[in-house]
Amino acid sequence: MKRAALLWLGFLALVCAFGGGESAYASELNKTLKVFTINIVVTPSPTPVGFIAPAHKQPSNIAKAEALTANPYGGPTRVALGPAAFDIPMLGPAAAPMVVAQSSPQGSLPVQFVAKPDPNATFLHFVPHLAVLNAGYGANSYTCVFEIYAFMTSTWKVVDWGYGTVSSGTGTFPIENLPSASDLSWSAEGVSTAFDTVYNGGSPGEVTFTGTANVSQQHCIDFKLTVPTSLAAGTYTAAIQYTLQYTF
């Protein structure tokens, strides 16, 4: 009886180990990653128009003529210039053109570019719409800056974070670095109407959107940007990394 009970417990252990192993040991792998870069041009506020002094009143043509009649030799002093007044001798109309000796011309060098298709574009790629975002100080909004396409043959998700960001450090506008908050926030159309600040603490990042096996998705990404008044006008870059992960 005791032996039968031990055999039954062993059988249950095997069932748990092998029968439930698929869910217990399921894990995620990175299929591919891509980085989307945005150029942001911050324009200063318009300069207020200051007071412009009125131009001095110029004498009329009649007054000028009367002055010349009264004193025909009046007016500014005029100096006659001759050839000796130039550092370089003046060339006459018959001067021969200067000819620069050149070596024998060389043939053009052919340059050939071979475009290789991205093997991972089937799984993850971008459809850009706005490469440059013009921004003023304060709040700015942008609709469908680009689209993200994702697909996988098993359950998948796209995650994102500010490219090159870390969990602690000094970052740059607009994404910054933790613990500072990012000045750039995003929303995926068709997924959520809320805006989330771009995660700036590196991996593992935040979920952009998820999908099921063999079903693709493509979503527009909207942005909101806050430009602090202390920021100097100029061009800045925002780079966001998107990684396609799948479950097996």
Secondary structure, DSSP 4 states (H G I P E B T S, - for coil): -HHHHHHHHHHHHHIIIIITHHHHS--EEEEEEEEEEEEEEEPPPPPPP---PPPPPPPPHHHHHHHHHH-TT-SS------GGG-SSPPP-TTPPPP----PPPPPPPP--------TTTTTEEEEES-SEEEE-SEEEEEEEEEEEEE--SSSEEEEEEETT--SSS---TTT--TTSPPSEEEEETTT-S--EEPP-S-TT-EEEEEE-TT--EEEEEEEEEEE-TTSPSEEEEEEEEEEEEEE-
